[in-house]
Amino acid sequence: MAKKVLDALTAKFPNAVVRTASPQGDEVAWIKRENLAEVARWLRDDPAMAFDSPVFCTAIDRLDWKPLGVAPSQHWTEDKPRFEVCYQLRSTKHRHRIRIKIAVPESDPRVPSLAGLWKAFDWQERETFDMYGIRFDGHPDLRRIYLYEEFVGYPLRKDYPKEKRQPLVRRDDLLINPIKRTP
């Protein structure tokens, strides 16, 4: 059913859609970063689309991505964007869904925020920023959501050292603090 959504999306935005696919029945559209906000607004506002339910926002780190059974030409290499930001949307009215993917280069890890269109993406974009370091332009409150501000790096990136030590930060404003100084 959502194949009709991919066809309508490609017809409406032929220059914004990089490619589409339906792996295992999941409709996926790769959209150019600069067209994301316009495409998302149309998906929400067009009565035939009516994507009113944001499901998730996350990122994929393609560093060293070489899955079995995939042609070597599709494997990740340094000349391809390292990250993909993924948004899953659902229409409760039409009962269809779509996944939007945006290629994001490591040298410029940012995409337009969709938190202004779907409020539920507010914290999910913050989580993606906190874990992957991808900035969401126009986000109303882009700051770390899980980790403290002094945390160095982004722990879900594949090149983050798993044994890395982080600075121990004393927080005198917390009621219960294991490293709080007592007078």
PyMOL commands that set and color helices and strands:
alter all, ss='L'
color gray80, all
select helices_A, chain A and resi 3-12+23-25+33-45+72-74+121-132
alter helices_A, ss='H'
color red, helices_A
select strands_A, chain A and resi 17-21+28-31+53-61+83-91+96-104+110-112+135-137
alter strands_A, ss='S'
color yellow, strands_A
deselect
rebuild
show_as cartoon
